[in-house]
Amino acid sequence: MKFIHEDFLLQTRTARRLYHHYAEAEPILDFHCHLSPRDIAENRQFKNLFEIWLEGDHYKWRAMRSNGVAERFCTGTADPFAKFQAWAATVPHTVRNPLFHWTHLELKRYFDVEELLDEASAVRIWKEANERLATPELTTQGILKKFGVKALCTTDDPTDDLKLHKAIAASNLGTQVFPAFRPDKALGVDRPEQFNPWVDRLSAAADMEMDGFAAFLDALRARHDFFHSAGCRLSDHGMNQCYADFCSDKTAAAIFARTRKGKPASPAEHAQFASFMMLFFGRLDAEKGWTKQLHLGALRNNNTRLLRELGPDTGFDSIGDFPQAASLAVYLDRLDRENALPKTILYNNNPADYHVFATMLGNFQDGTIPGKIQLGSGWWFLDQKEGIEGQLNALSNLGLLSRFVGMVTDSRSFMSYPRHEYFRRVLCNLIGRDVESGEIPDDDMLLGPMIRNICYSNAKQYMALPEPVADSNGDRRKRAAARSNGESALRRANKH
């Protein structure tokens, strides 16, 4: 049997039935990713497998370094094929790492390559994949259509002019592409050399004179309004842990003023300022009915030597072991007491925190929106089989799995859309195993809608993104054909 086959990761007959009948054909709403709006707007045609697959993938770089591959084959000056060869030679050593699964799932879904990648197959796969990449099906817009991506949300700085998003919205692309508001730089009063130039860009973007802290807040509110007008309905924050050392307007203004004069805030001052700003952003999101995403627990840029040489987001981050519960509870409670707690998704990067975060949800569900506070999908180091199962188990035990808004790619790569398939297979395998052990009823009327909702519909209802143009007849025919294929696969699965 081929490694990537129709029942990959589906270990029971029930799992196969649930996946092929209820999960496989569902569309995708990728509400958190780092895809390039420019690549989408320009419908980028990738020249080769390196560009689409290795160009910015720090997961692969980490594995290659661990395999003794020199940096010039990761982020350095080696030519694209040499870098691909170095990756191909590394792949056999990634057995039991999720990269082994993702690599071969992606080769199958994008290029219909079923051969295992290694040094011996590298030349053949390079040639075959590059030929496919030259076709319209595998441009950036072709990929979104191929994988049934109905909508996606990129990650955008408040100073962005969103011209690329406007160009995409004016095109005939069947996928809706929305910005998401990522104001992390607004907290950086501990680094004046970065904060002050960013504040100047914010001033220009908002077309406002930056003459004090009140103007700073007004500019951020204006940009929040501008993002909303462009279809944005989500914000996003990446932090070690939630800030909850609240201070007065006067104290926050004084810290801002000192930073504008070039004096870095102390750790205590930074925590106070960041806490003030996170309340401000929470209120803005609640006013507009946005969803707030909190990505917590990553320990970033640990290798300072290579940070200086290569910059951030090059593979030198890890799981952090920060205390999370107390400050997170205080932050959510403060917004709740003000009736200003928006819909919130909590992502954790440490598996030890799954149950902490899962119990935190129940403290702030208020009966207004199903699953108002969410435990986000397995994130970063946890978006693999064991991490996904850990998230699903914690949410199942301590919350409502049926209200879960599902998977995101959280990726800069257009090769990452099979991660939704990977998640759906893990989900159906987990539920199928429980059915066959007698822990869940063998009832498709109960389980089928739940699986479809987790794959797509829950996120669609929860995010409240602006409605797309009605499906064309071609889209309806394609979806009907996909469901027919799913039913055919179901019949085959029932024979197993």
C-alpha positions, 0 to 999 in steps of 0.5 A: 500500500502507498504511504499516502492513501485514501485512508491515511491516519484513519485506523478504524472503519468508523473513522474512515466513514466519518472522514470520507462522508462528513469531513473530506469535502468541507470547504476551508475557512483559514482565519489565521495565516501569514500568507502574502497578500502580494502573492495572492493579488499578483497570482504568483507563479512559483518558479520551482519547488524551492520557492513554494516549499522551502523559501521561508519554512523554518520548520524545515530549516530546524530539521536540516540544521539538526541533520548537520546541514550547513546554514547556506543550504537553509537560509544562505546563498546555495542555489535553489536546487542544492537547497532542495537536495539538502532537504530531500536528504534530510527527509528520511531522517524525519521519520516520526516527526510531523514533517515526514507526514506533511512532506508526503501529503503535500507532494501527493496533493499538489503534484500527485507524487506518491514516491517517498522523497530522499536523495535518490528521488530528489531529481525526479520529484524536482522535475515533475513538481516544477512542471506542475508548478508552471500550470494555472492550477498551482498559481497562488489563486489556483491553489486557493481554488484547488483546496476549496478555501472560501475565505482566509485572513492574513496577518497585518500591521496597523500601518498597512495601507491594505491596497493589496487587499483592496485589489484582491477584493476587486478581482474575480477571485473566488476566495475572500481575503481579509486582513487581521489586525496585529498591533504587537508593535504598539506595545514595544515601549521597552525598545524605543529604537523600534517603537518610535519609527513605528509610531511615525509610520502609524502617524503617517498611515492615520494622517494624524499629528503624533503630539502625545499619547491621546493622539497615539490612541486616536491613530490606533482607533482610526486604523482599527476603523479602517481595517473594519471598512476593509472587511477585517473582523479579527485581531491577533496578539502574540505574547509570552503571557497575558498582561494584567498590570493595569495602570492609569491613563496618566501613567501610560501617557508618561511611559509613552512620552519617555519612550518617544524621547528615547528612554526605554521602559523598564520591565515593570513599566512595559508590563503596565503600558502593555496591560493598558494597551491590551484593555484598549484593544479589547474594547475596540474589538468588543465595540465592533463584534470582532474576534480577538486571538491571543497567541501565548507561550512562545519563547522567541529568538533564543539564539542571539548570535543567529538572530543578529545574523539571520533575523527573526522567524528563522527557526530559533524559537521554542516553547516557553514555560511562563505562568499563564493562569493568573494573568489571563484570568485577570485580563479576561475578567477586567474586560468582562466586568466592563461588558467589553470582552470580545469573542476570544480564541486562546492559543497555547504553545505549551502542552502543559497549558492545555487544561489550564486554558480549557478550564479558563474558557468556562469562566467567561462563557456568558450565554450570548454566543455558542463557544464565545471563548475558544481553545484555539487549535494546536499551534506552532509546535503543537500542530502535529498529531499528538498536539492536535489530539491533546487540544481535542481531548482537553476541550472535550473533557472541559468544554464543548468540542461540538462548538470548536471553530477548527483548524488554521494553517498559521503558515507563510507557505501556500503548500500548507493547505493539506494541514486542514486535511491532516487535522480532519483525519486526526479528528475523525480518527479520534472520534471513530476510535471512541465509537468503536470502543463504545464511548460514543454512540455510533450515530451519524445523525449525531456525529456527522453534523458535529464534524462538518461544523468543526471543519467549517460551519462553526468558524463561518458563524463565529467569525461573522466575516462579510458575506461572499458573493453567492456561489456560481453554478460552477462552484455548486457543481464542483462541491456536488462532485466533491461530495459524490467522490466522498460518498464513493470513498465511503463505500470503499471504506465500508468494504474494509 
